[in-house]
């Protein structure tokens, strides 16, 4: 799947303007670097300092898959900002926040 940084930025903007992200006070898109790469081990990740969200162009099957990965990384970002988990931590708070996102967006919690 072909992806651009501009597309990733647009997906982020769409998500932060929608529930539940619009209540989480996440950083505006201009405060985050968005990167596309060709990693095969992971669909995406985020880095705290500097703040970067990276999404793989080779591990996604379509647009909604990319949206789901972005939402997943945004849950990590929220956990980091609220002191409830790091960028690799899938603790109980992450699971609760992820479940909320899955309910709103229709994602499968078992794969989120």
C-alpha positions in Angstrom: 0.0 0.0 0.0 1.3 3.4 -0.9 1.3 6.0 1.9 2.5 9.5 2.3 3.3 11.6 5.4 0.6 14.0 4.3 -2.0 11.2 4.3 -0.9 10.1 7.8 -1.2 13.7 9.0 -4.7 13.9 7.6 -5.7 10.6 9.3 -4.4 12.0 12.6 -6.4 15.2 12.1 -9.6 13.2 11.4 -9.1 11.1 14.5 -8.3 13.9 16.9 -11.5 15.7 15.9 -13.6 12.6 16.6 -14.5 10.8 19.8 -12.9 9.7 22.0 -9.7 11.4 20.9 -11.3 14.9 20.8 -11.6 14.7 24.6 -8.0 13.6 25.2 -6.2 16.8 24.5 -3.6 15.2 22.2 -1.0 17.4 20.5 -2.0 19.2 17.3 -0.7 17.6 14.1 1.9 20.2 13.5 3.7 19.1 16.8 4.2 15.6 15.5 6.4 14.3 12.7 4.7 11.6 10.6 6.9 9.1 8.8 6.2 6.2 6.4 8.6 3.3 6.3 8.9 -0.2 5.0 9.3 -2.2 8.2 7.8 -5.6 8.3 8.0 -6.4 12.0 5.4 -3.9 13.1 2.5 -1.9 11.6 3.6 1.3 13.4 5.1 2.9 16.5 5.6 6.2 18.1 8.5 7.9 19.6 8.3 10.4 22.5 11.3 12.7 22.0 11.1 13.9 19.3 7.4 13.1 18.9 7.1 10.9 15.8 4.4 8.5 14.6 5.7 6.0 12.1 3.5 3.8 10.0 4.6 1.0 7.7 3.5 1.0 4.1 4.0 -2.8 3.6 2.0 -4.3 6.5 -1.4 -2.7 5.8 -4.2 -4.1 3.7 -6.1 -0.9 3.2 -7.1 2.5 4.5 -9.1 1.4 7.5 -6.2 -0.8 8.5 -4.0 2.3 8.5 -6.6 4.3 10.4 -6.7 1.5 13.1 -2.9 1.6 13.4 -2.9 5.3 13.8 -5.6 5.1 16.4 -3.5 2.4 18.2 -0.5 4.7 18.3 -2.6 7.6 19.5 -3.7 5.5 22.5 0.0 5.0 23.3 0.5 8.7 22.9 -2.4 9.4 25.3 -1.0 7.0 27.8 2.4 8.6 27.6 1.0 12.1 28.1 -1.1 11.1 31.0 1.6 9.1 32.8 -0.3 5.8 32.3 2.1 3.8 30.2 4.9 4.1 27.8 5.0 3.7 24.1 5.4 -0.1 24.3 3.2 -0.7 27.3 -0.2 -2.5 26.9 -1.1 -2.2 30.5 -4.7 -2.1 31.9 -5.1 1.6 31.2 -4.0 1.1 27.6 -6.5 -1.7 27.3 -9.4 0.4 28.8 -8.6 3.3 26.4 -8.2 0.9 23.5 -11.5 -0.7 24.2 -13.2 2.8 24.2 -11.6 3.5 20.8 -12.6 0.1 19.4 -16.2 0.6 20.5 -16.5 4.0 18.8 -14.6 3.1 15.6 -15.7 -0.5 15.3 -12.2 -2.0 15.5 -11.7 -5.5 16.8 -10.3 -5.3 20.4 -8.5 -8.6 20.0 -6.3 -7.3 17.2 -6.1 -3.7 18.2 
